Amino acid sequence: MKRENWTEQIKWGITAFLVLAATSLLFIIVSHLETINKNFNLFIQILMPIIYGAVLAYLMSPVYNFVVKISEVLLVKLFRKKSKKQSTASSFLATVCSLLFLTLIGGSLVSLLIPELTKSIYNLYMTLPDAINRSYERIQTLLTNYPEARGYVEDLYTEISAFFSSKPESAQTILGHLQNIAAFFRDGIWNTFTVVKNILIGLIVMVYLLNLKKTLKLQFRKLLFAIFSKEKAKGIIEELQYVHKMFGGFILGKIIDSVIIGILTFFVLSIMKMPYTLLVSVIIGVTNVVPFFGPFVGAIPCIILIMLSSPLQALYFAIAILAIQQLDGNVIGPKILGDSTGLSSFWVLFSIILFGGLFGFVGMIIAVPLWAVILNSIRRYANKRLEKKQIPNQAEYFEDLGKI
């Protein structure tokens, strides 16, 4: 009896210790949250080339696999047998094709977008003062019977006009502007250098990961079976395969969908002779990657931008974008993505708000597949627990609590 009491006391003591330790750890984390966040961001910056490489390898994996498969078939037909040298040659050819494909896409985007975007931004800067004056006159006419709102608009117009027409009044002011410009260019050059360096190292990492992915996959499986039981290891592998299915299918499909929408927008706006055609098409295409909110986030600034040139064209643009988004939502998107995640509209909205708030733009992109994975894990866990209790997992069973 004494031994049983002693064992029970030890259990309670260990439990109390773990609770106190967890509470202390939570207090330390909360009190040093800023330092932890700073160190975490530094850690992410250090690993950024690896992250770039992993993302590029994941995106280029379909291209790599396709070239490997085709080249292996051709080499076997050519030499009548399969050998290790043929596998090496297939991997080398697939790596070269992946790099060429990536370079072609990146080079095309840079050569097409940069000159046009520069031209559009320059034209916008040159025409913006006149557009503001025209808009101001229209607004003043509309607000004739609303003196308070008219006064607010006049104050805002005065500030904007002062910004565009202000002249340096002294050498000290000029020196201050020059210092700000120098700091801006210095930071811009350094940030550009950092991004280019990370991308170049990321390309090297991508090559390694593409060629080592089979070996890494087998080593990871070996480690799982060494640490966990066979059943748990297989369960983890199945869950990771589901994660790959969700992320691979959704993100790659969404990128293809957004490229199509960007190109379609460019052709439609070109036919309608809209201003800033390429700039607007890029904005629409990029923001379309974000589900649900993306079309609104992209369309609103574009409408304002076109409105500065012509309010009537802005109205036509809004109608055109609405039609394109309807086409995307009902035809193009379902054809490419299908019901890849199985989430309802509510969960899509919830996940984008949650992960967008936590991780920004990247969080909004990965929100839907990530939340689908989380819900699937919860569903599988709940079904297993219900199975152990010999309770059906159909939702209809729980309508009448008296039958449970």
Secondary structure in CASP SS format (residue, H / E / C, confidence):
PFRMAT SS
TARGET T0000
AUTHOR 0000-0000-0000
METHOD secondary structure of the structure
MODEL  1
M C 1.00
K H 1.00
R H 1.00
E H 1.00
N H 1.00
W H 1.00
T H 1.00
E H 1.00
Q H 1.00
I H 1.00
K H 1.00
W H 1.00
G H 1.00
I H 1.00
T H 1.00
A H 1.00
F H 1.00
L H 1.00
V H 1.00
L H 1.00
A H 1.00
A H 1.00
T H 1.00
S H 1.00
L H 1.00
L H 1.00
F H 1.00
I H 1.00
I H 1.00
V H 1.00
S H 1.00
H C 1.00
L H 1.00
E H 1.00
T H 1.00
I H 1.00
N H 1.00
K H 1.00
N H 1.00
F H 1.00
N H 1.00
L H 1.00
F H 1.00
I H 1.00
Q H 1.00
I H 1.00
L H 1.00
M H 1.00
P H 1.00
I H 1.00
I H 1.00
Y H 1.00
G H 1.00
A H 1.00
V H 1.00
L H 1.00
A H 1.00
Y H 1.00
L H 1.00
M H 1.00
S H 1.00
P H 1.00
V H 1.00
Y H 1.00
N H 1.00
F H 1.00
V H 1.00
V H 1.00
K H 1.00
I H 1.00
S H 1.00
E H 1.00
V H 1.00
L H 1.00
L H 1.00
V H 1.00
K H 1.00
L H 1.00
F H 1.00
R C 1.00
K C 1.00
K C 1.00
S C 1.00
K H 1.00
K H 1.00
Q H 1.00
S H 1.00
T H 1.00
A H 1.00
S H 1.00
S H 1.00
F H 1.00
L H 1.00
A H 1.00
T H 1.00
V H 1.00
C H 1.00
S H 1.00
L H 1.00
L H 1.00
F H 1.00
L H 1.00
T H 1.00
L H 1.00
I H 1.00
G H 1.00
G H 1.00
S H 1.00
L H 1.00
V H 1.00
S H 1.00
L H 1.00
L H 1.00
I H 1.00
P H 1.00
E H 1.00
L H 1.00
T H 1.00
K H 1.00
S H 1.00
I H 1.00
Y H 1.00
N H 1.00
L H 1.00
Y H 1.00
M H 1.00
T H 1.00
L H 1.00
P H 1.00
D H 1.00
A H 1.00
I H 1.00
N H 1.00
R H 1.00
S H 1.00
Y H 1.00
E H 1.00
R H 1.00
I H 1.00
Q H 1.00
T H 1.00
L H 1.00
L C 1.00
T C 1.00
N C 1.00
Y C 1.00
P H 1.00
E H 1.00
A H 1.00
R H 1.00
G H 1.00
Y H 1.00
V H 1.00
E H 1.00
D H 1.00
L H 1.00
Y H 1.00
T H 1.00
E H 1.00
I H 1.00
S H 1.00
A H 1.00
F H 1.00
F H 1.00
S H 1.00
S C 1.00
K C 1.00
P C 1.00
E C 1.00
S C 1.00
A H 1.00
Q H 1.00
T H 1.00
I H 1.00
L H 1.00
G H 1.00
H H 1.00
L H 1.00
Q H 1.00
N H 1.00
I H 1.00
A H 1.00
A H 1.00
F H 1.00
F H 1.00
R H 1.00
D H 1.00
G H 1.00
I H 1.00
W H 1.00
N H 1.00
T H 1.00
F H 1.00
T H 1.00
V H 1.00
V H 1.00
K H 1.00
N H 1.00
I H 1.00
L H 1.00
I H 1.00
G H 1.00
L H 1.00
I H 1.00
V H 1.00
M H 1.00
V H 1.00
Y H 1.00
L H 1.00
L H 1.00
N H 1.00
L H 1.00
K H 1.00
K H 1.00
T H 1.00
L H 1.00
K H 1.00
L H 1.00
Q H 1.00
F H 1.00
R H 1.00
K H 1.00
L H 1.00
L H 1.00
F H 1.00
A H 1.00
I H 1.00
F C 1.00
S C 1.00
K H 1.00
E H 1.00
K H 1.00
A H 1.00
K H 1.00
G H 1.00
I H 1.00
I H 1.00
E H 1.00
E H 1.00
L H 1.00
Q H 1.00
Y H 1.00
V H 1.00
H H 1.00
K H 1.00
M H 1.00
F H 1.00
G H 1.00
G H 1.00
F H 1.00
I H 1.00
L H 1.00
G H 1.00
K H 1.00
I H 1.00
I H 1.00
D H 1.00
S H 1.00
V H 1.00
I H 1.00
I H 1.00
G H 1.00
I H 1.00
L H 1.00
T H 1.00
F H 1.00
F H 1.00
V H 1.00
L H 1.00
S H 1.00
I H 1.00
M C 1.00
K C 1.00
M C 1.00
P C 1.00
Y C 1.00
T H 1.00
L H 1.00
L H 1.00
V H 1.00
S H 1.00
V H 1.00
I H 1.00
I H 1.00
G H 1.00
V H 1.00
T H 1.00
N C 1.00
V C 1.00
V C 1.00
P C 1.00
F C 1.00
F C 1.00
G H 1.00
P H 1.00
F H 1.00
V H 1.00
G H 1.00
A H 1.00
I H 1.00
P H 1.00
C H 1.00
I H 1.00
I H 1.00
L H 1.00
I H 1.00
M H 1.00
L C 1.00
S C 1.00
S C 1.00
P H 1.00
L H 1.00
Q H 1.00
A H 1.00
L H 1.00
Y H 1.00
F H 1.00
A H 1.00
I H 1.00
A H 1.00
I H 1.00
L H 1.00
A H 1.00
I H 1.00
Q H 1.00
Q H 1.00
L H 1.00
D H 1.00
G H 1.00
N H 1.00
V H 1.00
I H 1.00
G H 1.00
P H 1.00
K H 1.00
I H 1.00
L H 1.00
G C 1.00
D C 1.00
S C 1.00
T C 1.00
G C 1.00
L C 1.00
S C 1.00
S H 1.00
F H 1.00
W H 1.00
V H 1.00
L H 1.00
F H 1.00
S H 1.00
I H 1.00
I H 1.00
L H 1.00
F H 1.00
G H 1.00
G H 1.00
L H 1.00
F H 1.00
G H 1.00
F H 1.00
V H 1.00
G H 1.00
M H 1.00
I H 1.00
I H 1.00
A H 1.00
V H 1.00
P H 1.00
L H 1.00
W H 1.00
A H 1.00
V H 1.00
I H 1.00
L H 1.00
N H 1.00
S H 1.00
I H 1.00
R H 1.00
R H 1.00
Y H 1.00
A H 1.00
N H 1.00
K H 1.00
R H 1.00
L H 1.00
E H 1.00
K H 1.00
K C 1.00
Q C 1.00
I C 1.00
P C 1.00
N C 1.00
Q C 1.00
A H 1.00
E H 1.00
Y H 1.00
F H 1.00
E C 1.00
D C 1.00
L H 1.00
G H 1.00
K H 1.00
I C 1.00
END
